[in-house]
Amino acid sequence: MLKDYEINKPILETDRLIIRVLNKNDTDDLKEWLGRDEIYTYWGRKASKNEKNPELMFGPDPRPWVIRKPSPDFDWGIVLKETNKVVGMIAVFDIQNARMGDIAYRVNPEYWNMGITTEALKEVIRFIFENTELDRLNGRVDVRNIASNRVMEKCGLIKEGTIRQGKMVSVYCDYNIYGLLREDYVSMQGIN
């Protein structure tokens, strides 16, 4: 039985941000930054064809006869309330047995070091542990990506180890493994 949040992905909100599913009206905002090389320095791969041409992300399904089940994954855009501009993306993906999932994010370089990623990730973590069955979130960050390692730690994820020369998407590098359990989140919030 599918949960409502699997069918109708929720809209999350913080003081400065709206976190929502992207749509074709967001194409111009995404074109400004999604294909930029600096976003992929530590991403484990180069920008894809769809990332370089975001209008392709919203095109018709090439196989309309295929009936697709709703995905348990969450793929959101990060929108600045003040300007209604999409400045980032955040996802909880590869959800396994409704128990755990991986987190990933990327933000327009023009908005780096403004606390946007931390604010968005904290809200996503809150949503996941207060509204879904997931008991664990995982994060992987290239050890050289100092800013992203800081984001993970600011959001309460615990560094569980370092994989030396492991494969991260399609490159081999040293990367840190982060994890956050529901019980960690409850402890951080002082929830009984």
C-alpha positions in Angstrom: 0.0 0.0 0.0 1.5 3.3 -1.1 1.7 6.2 1.4 0.2 9.5 0.5 3.6 11.2 0.5 4.8 8.7 -2.1 2.0 9.7 -4.5 1.8 13.4 -3.6 5.2 14.6 -2.8 5.0 17.2 0.0 6.0 20.8 -0.2 8.3 21.8 2.7 8.9 25.3 4.0 11.5 27.0 6.1 12.1 30.7 6.9 13.8 31.4 3.6 13.0 28.4 1.4 10.3 26.4 -0.3 11.3 22.8 -1.0 9.1 21.3 -3.7 9.0 19.1 -6.8 10.4 20.8 -9.8 8.4 21.3 -13.0 8.9 22.6 -16.5 8.4 26.2 -15.4 11.7 25.9 -13.5 13.7 25.2 -16.6 15.1 28.8 -17.0 16.3 28.9 -13.4 18.0 25.4 -13.8 19.7 26.5 -17.0 21.5 29.2 -15.1 23.5 26.8 -13.0 22.7 23.0 -13.3 25.2 22.3 -16.0 28.1 24.3 -14.5 31.3 22.4 -14.1 32.1 23.5 -10.5 28.9 21.8 -9.2 30.4 18.4 -10.3 33.9 18.8 -9.0 33.1 16.4 -6.1 29.9 14.9 -7.5 31.6 11.8 -8.9 30.8 12.5 -12.5 30.3 15.3 -15.1 27.0 17.0 -15.8 24.6 14.7 -17.8 22.8 15.7 -21.0 19.6 16.4 -19.0 21.5 18.6 -16.5 23.1 20.6 -19.3 19.7 20.9 -21.0 17.2 20.9 -18.1 14.2 21.2 -20.5 14.8 17.5 -21.3 14.0 16.6 -17.7 10.4 17.6 -18.2 9.8 16.2 -21.7 7.2 13.4 -22.5 8.0 9.9 -21.4 9.7 8.2 -24.4 7.8 5.0 -23.5 4.2 6.2 -22.7 2.9 2.6 -22.8 5.0 1.7 -19.7 3.0 2.1 -16.5 5.2 3.6 -13.8 4.6 3.1 -10.1 5.1 6.2 -7.9 8.7 6.3 -6.7 9.4 6.2 -2.9 12.3 8.7 -3.6 12.0 12.4 -3.0 13.5 14.8 -5.5 12.9 18.4 -4.7 14.0 21.8 -5.9 15.2 24.4 -3.4 13.4 27.7 -4.0 14.2 31.1 -2.4 10.9 32.5 -1.1 12.1 36.1 -1.7 12.6 35.7 -5.4 10.7 32.4 -6.2 14.0 31.3 -7.9 15.2 27.7 -7.9 18.7 27.8 -6.5 19.2 24.1 -5.7 18.1 20.5 -5.6 17.9 18.1 -2.7 17.0 14.4 -2.7 16.4 11.4 -0.6 16.9 8.5 -3.0 17.7 4.8 -3.3 15.2 4.2 -0.5 15.4 0.5 0.6 12.5 -1.4 2.1 11.1 1.9 3.5 13.9 1.8 6.1 16.8 3.9 4.8 17.8 6.2 2.0 20.7 8.3 0.7 20.7 12.1 0.7 22.3 14.4 -1.9 22.1 18.0 -2.7 23.5 20.7 -5.0 23.2 24.4 -5.1 23.8 27.1 -7.6 27.4 28.4 -6.9 26.1 31.9 -6.7 24.3 30.9 -3.5 27.1 28.9 -1.8 28.1 29.8 1.7 24.7 31.3 2.6 23.4 28.5 4.7 20.9 27.4 2.1 22.0 23.8 1.9 22.1 23.4 5.7 18.6 25.0 6.0 17.2 22.7 3.3 18.8 19.6 4.7 17.6 20.2 8.2 14.0 20.5 7.0 14.3 17.4 4.8 15.7 15.5 7.8 12.8 16.7 10.0 10.3 15.7 7.4 11.8 12.2 6.9 12.0 11.3 10.6 8.7 12.9 11.6 6.5 11.8 8.6 7.9 8.6 7.1 9.0 5.2 8.2 12.6 5.7 7.3 15.0 4.9 10.2 18.3 5.9 8.6 19.7 8.5 6.3 23.1 8.0 4.6 25.4 10.6 3.1 28.6 10.3 1.1 31.0 13.2 0.7 34.3 13.5 -1.0 36.9 14.3 1.7 38.1 17.3 -0.3 34.6 18.8 -0.3 35.1 20.7 3.0 31.9 22.7 2.7 29.7 19.7 2.2 31.3 17.8 5.0 30.5 20.8 7.2 26.9 20.7 6.1 26.5 17.1 7.1 28.0 17.7 10.5 25.9 20.9 11.1 22.8 18.9 10.3 23.6 16.2 12.9 24.8 13.4 10.6 27.5 11.4 12.3 30.7 10.6 10.4 30.9 6.8 10.5 34.1 6.4 8.5 36.2 7.1 5.4 36.3 4.9 2.4 39.7 5.1 0.9 39.9 5.1 -3.0 36.3 3.9 -3.2 34.0 4.4 -6.2 31.7 7.4 -5.8 29.4 7.3 -8.9 32.1 7.0 -11.6 35.3 8.2 -10.0 37.6 6.7 -7.4 38.4 9.0 -4.4 38.5 9.1 -0.6 35.0 9.8 0.7 33.4 10.1 4.1 30.3 8.1 5.1 27.7 9.8 7.2 24.7 8.4 8.9 21.8 9.6 11.0 19.3 7.3 12.7 15.8 8.2 13.8 16.9 7.7 17.4 19.8 10.2 16.8 17.3 12.7 15.5 14.9 12.1 18.4 17.8 12.7 20.9 18.8 15.9 19.1 15.3 17.2 19.3 14.7 16.2 22.9 11.6 14.3 21.7 10.3 11.5 24.0 
